[in-house]
Amino acid sequence: MPQTSTLSQQNPEEYGEVQEALAEKIAKRLTHTNRLETVIPGLLFSKYDGPTEPVGYMHKPSICMALQGVKRIILGEEAYVYDAYHFLLTSVDLPVMVQVVEASPEVPYLGLVLTIDLKMVSQMMVDSSLPLPQLRQASRAMAVSKGDVKLLNAFHRLVDLQDTPDDIPILSALIQREIVYRLLVGDQGNRLRQMAVAGSHSSQIGKSVQWLKENFTKPLRVDDLANLAGMSSSTFHQHFRALTAMSPLQYQKWMRLHESRRLMLTDRLDAATAAFQVGYESPSQFSREYSRLFGAPPLRDIKNLTQSTAHSIHT
């Protein structure tokens, strides 16, 4: 499974100084909250005082950094672990399980996420005359890579813009372009280029992923998705799994079950109504698949979640 260990940096002392300074700045922004969507579009901070249970989440195209602590992302049957010396890059929307595995009140997990605009990636490739991706076939849309002090410095300047709000409309876009450039010329540049180049298998599969996200309640016809991607059904299956680590049916199932859980928890729908709304025709099939993913049938799972939330509010 794709896991990482702490690696030395080319400039370890400089990297450590920038990393610690950035962690301190994020911590100051999170004194009264554990999650902050900053005034800079697409930039998010998070903090956890201890390890967390795995939580389902739709990972957008983004770069994620842990300035303190360790986080694990589960994609299909693969695990991606990143810490203060590594970052996580995601180039297409992926359904994952997310878990903080190392954190404490003394040394909390501190992280940041920056959403990546693939149109900006395409434009950067044109402006910089960067070469086309080396491989045309799809490769996994998630990877962990070694941290880079130049990339970290760019994030430091981006975070500092919060202190000068008037500069954000102009300088934010410039710094984000620098971040994209650093990614494109780094170890994971080929991965991003595949998604940004029209006609590559990754880009074609990305169109079908977007359709699945927007239409997961509808019946799934793989032949239609393959046509959308401009591929035969067998080739489509192969490249879809290569990009997402799952089949189209598994992707749809994840979307349906997590949406049904949200409907029951926040909209207080009963299991049968929630199942119907997300596209299930058989309540028994829904219950089986729900139990398999969440470890308990719908009624018991929602009861446990509700009790857990109430307990956390009163403690």
C-alpha positions in Angstrom: 0.0 0.0 0.0 1.3 3.6 -0.8 2.7 4.7 2.6 5.5 7.0 3.4 8.1 7.5 6.1 9.9 10.7 7.2 12.5 11.6 4.5 15.3 14.1 4.7 15.0 17.4 2.9 17.5 19.0 0.6 17.5 22.0 3.1 16.3 20.3 6.3 17.0 23.3 8.6 15.3 25.8 6.3 12.4 23.4 5.7 11.9 22.9 9.4 12.0 26.6 10.1 9.3 27.4 7.5 7.2 24.4 8.5 7.2 25.4 12.2 6.4 29.1 11.4 3.5 28.0 9.1 2.2 25.7 11.8 2.3 28.5 14.4 0.4 30.8 12.0 -2.3 28.2 11.4 -2.6 27.4 15.1 -3.3 31.1 15.9 -6.1 31.1 13.4 -7.7 28.0 15.1 -7.8 29.1 18.7 -11.6 29.1 18.7 -12.5 26.6 16.0 -11.2 23.3 14.6 -12.0 24.1 11.0 -11.7 27.4 9.1 -12.5 28.3 5.6 -10.2 31.3 5.1 -10.9 34.5 3.2 -8.6 33.1 0.5 -10.8 31.1 -1.9 -10.1 27.4 -1.7 -7.8 27.6 1.4 -8.9 25.6 4.5 -7.3 25.1 7.9 -8.0 22.2 10.3 -7.0 21.2 13.8 -7.4 18.0 15.9 -6.3 17.4 19.5 -6.2 13.6 19.1 -6.6 10.7 16.7 -10.0 10.5 15.0 -12.2 7.7 13.7 -12.3 7.2 9.9 -14.8 9.5 8.3 -16.1 9.3 4.7 -15.3 12.4 2.6 -15.2 13.4 -1.1 -11.7 14.6 -1.8 -11.6 17.3 -4.4 -8.6 18.1 -6.6 -6.3 19.6 -4.0 -3.0 19.7 -2.2 -3.1 18.8 1.5 -0.4 19.4 4.0 0.0 18.3 7.6 2.2 20.9 9.4 1.9 18.9 12.6 0.6 15.3 13.2 -0.1 12.6 10.8 -3.2 11.9 8.6 -4.2 8.7 6.7 -6.4 8.6 3.6 -8.0 5.3 2.5 -8.8 5.1 -1.2 -10.4 1.7 -2.0 -7.9 -0.7 -0.4 -5.0 1.7 -0.5 -3.6 3.8 2.3 -1.9 7.2 1.8 -0.1 8.6 4.9 1.3 12.1 5.1 3.0 14.2 7.8 5.0 17.4 8.2 7.5 16.1 5.6 5.1 15.1 2.9 2.0 16.4 1.1 -0.9 14.7 -0.5 -1.9 15.6 -4.1 -5.4 14.7 -5.5 -6.2 15.4 -9.2 -9.8 14.3 -9.4 -12.8 14.0 -7.0 -12.3 10.8 -5.1 -14.5 9.1 -2.3 -12.2 8.3 0.6 -12.0 7.6 4.3 -10.0 10.2 6.3 -8.4 9.7 9.7 -6.0 11.6 11.9 -3.6 9.0 13.3 -1.2 11.1 15.3 -2.2 14.1 17.3 -2.4 15.2 21.0 -3.5 18.3 23.0 0.2 19.2 23.4 1.0 18.6 19.7 -2.3 18.8 17.8 -2.8 17.9 14.2 -2.6 21.1 12.1 -3.4 20.9 8.4 -4.2 23.0 5.4 -6.0 22.2 2.1 -5.8 24.2 -1.1 -8.3 23.3 -3.8 -6.6 23.1 -7.3 -8.3 24.7 -10.3 -7.5 22.3 -13.2 -8.2 25.2 -15.7 -5.3 27.1 -14.0 -3.2 24.0 -14.4 -3.9 23.9 -18.2 -3.2 27.6 -18.5 0.1 27.3 -16.6 1.2 24.5 -18.9 0.6 26.8 -21.9 2.2 29.9 -20.3 5.2 27.9 -19.2 5.6 25.8 -22.3 5.7 22.7 -20.1 5.9 19.4 -22.0 2.9 17.1 -22.4 2.5 14.2 -19.9 4.9 11.3 -20.6 2.2 8.7 -20.4 -1.2 9.0 -22.1 -2.9 6.2 -20.0 -4.6 7.0 -16.7 -2.6 6.7 -13.5 -3.9 6.9 -9.9 -5.3 10.4 -9.1 -3.8 10.5 -5.6 -0.2 10.4 -4.4 2.0 11.3 -1.5 5.1 13.3 -2.3 8.1 14.6 -0.4 7.8 18.2 0.9 9.7 20.9 -0.9 10.9 24.1 0.8 10.1 26.3 -2.3 6.5 25.0 -2.3 6.2 25.5 1.5 7.5 29.1 1.2 4.8 29.8 -1.4 2.1 28.5 1.0 3.7 30.7 3.8 3.2 33.8 1.6 -0.4 32.7 0.7 -1.3 32.3 4.4 0.3 35.7 5.2 -2.1 37.4 2.8 -4.8 37.1 5.5 -3.0 39.9 7.3 -3.3 42.2 4.3 -6.9 41.6 2.9 -6.6 44.3 0.3 -3.8 42.3 -1.4 -5.8 39.1 -1.7 -7.6 39.8 -4.9 -4.4 40.3 -6.8 -1.6 38.4 -5.0 -3.6 35.3 -4.1 -4.0 34.3 -7.7 -0.3 35.0 -8.4 0.8 32.8 -5.5 -1.6 30.0 -6.3 -0.1 30.1 -9.9 3.3 29.7 -8.3 2.1 26.7 -6.2 0.6 25.1 -9.4 3.9 25.7 -11.2 5.9 24.1 -8.3 3.6 21.1 -8.5 3.9 20.8 -12.3 7.7 20.8 -12.3 7.9 18.5 -9.2 7.6 14.8 -8.7 3.9 14.7 -9.3 3.8 17.1 -12.3 3.0 14.3 -14.8 -0.1 13.3 -12.7 -1.5 16.9 -12.9 -0.7 17.2 -16.6 -2.6 14.1 -17.4 -5.7 15.6 -15.8 -5.3 19.0 -17.5 -4.6 17.8 -21.1 -7.7 17.3 -23.2 -7.7 13.9 -24.8 -5.6 12.1 -22.2 -7.2 9.1 -20.6 -7.1 10.7 -17.2 -9.0 13.8 -18.5 -11.5 11.6 -20.3 -12.2 9.5 -17.2 -12.4 12.8 -15.2 -15.5 13.7 -17.3 -17.2 10.5 -16.3 -16.3 11.0 -12.7 -18.0 14.4 -12.8 -21.1 12.9 -14.4 -21.3 10.2 -11.6 -21.0 12.9 -8.9 -23.9 14.9 -10.4 -26.1 11.9 -11.3 -25.3 9.2 -8.7 -29.1 8.7 -8.0 -29.7 7.6 -11.6 -29.4 4.1 -12.9 -25.8 3.4 -13.9 -25.1 2.4 -17.5 -21.4 1.8 -17.9 -21.7 1.8 -21.7 -23.0 5.4 -21.5 -20.2 6.4 -19.3 -17.7 4.7 -21.6 -19.2 6.6 -24.6 -18.9 9.9 -22.6 -15.2 9.1 -22.1 -14.8 8.1 -25.8 -13.7 4.5 -24.9 -14.9 0.9 -25.2 -16.5 -0.5 -22.0 -13.5 -2.7 -21.2 -11.0 0.1 -21.7 -13.1 2.4 -19.7 -13.3 0.0 -16.8 -9.5 -0.4 -16.9 -8.7 3.3 -16.8 -11.5 4.2 -14.4 -10.1 1.7 -11.8 -6.5 2.9 -12.6 -7.5 6.5 -11.8 -9.9 6.0 -8.8 -8.9 2.6 -7.3 -12.5 1.4 -7.7 -15.1 0.5 -10.3 -17.8 2.9 -11.5 -20.4 0.8 -9.5 -18.3 1.1 -6.3 -18.0 4.9 -6.9 -21.7 5.3 -7.3 -22.4 3.0 -4.3 -20.1 5.1 -2.1 -21.9 8.3 -3.2 -25.4 6.9 -2.6 -24.7 5.4 0.8 -23.0 8.6 2.2 -25.8 10.8 0.9 -28.4 8.5 2.5 -26.5 8.7 5.8 -26.5 12.5 5.5 -30.3 12.6 4.8 -31.1 10.4 7.8 -28.8 12.3 10.1 -29.5 15.9 9.1 -32.9 15.7 7.4 -34.3 13.0 9.7 -35.5 10.8 6.9 -36.3 7.2 7.7 -34.1 4.5 6.0 -36.6 3.5 3.3 -37.2 7.1 2.2 -33.5 7.9 2.2 -32.7 4.7 0.2 -35.3 5.6 -2.4 -34.1 9.2 -2.7 -30.5 8.1 -3.5 -31.6 5.6 -6.1 -32.1 2.3 -4.3 -35.1 0.2 -5.3 -34.6 -2.6 -2.8 -34.6 -1.7 1.0 -33.0 -5.0 1.9 -30.1 -4.4 -0.6 -29.7 -0.9 0.8 -29.5 -2.2 4.4 -27.0 -4.9 3.4 -24.7 -2.5 1.6 -25.1 0.2 4.3 -24.1 -2.2 7.0 -21.2 -3.4 5.0 -19.8 0.1 4.6 -20.7 1.7 8.0 -20.5 -1.4 10.3 -24.2 -1.3 11.4 -27.7 -1.2 9.9 -29.1 2.3 9.2 -31.3 2.7 12.3 -28.5 1.6 14.7 -25.8 3.6 12.9 -27.8 6.8 13.0 -28.8 6.3 16.6 -25.1 5.8 17.5 -24.1 8.9 15.5 -26.8 11.0 17.2 -25.8 9.8 20.7 -22.1 10.5 19.9 -22.9 14.0 18.7 -25.0 14.8 21.8 -22.3 13.5 24.1 -19.6 15.6 22.4 -21.8 18.7 22.8 -22.2 18.2 26.5 -18.6 17.3 27.4 
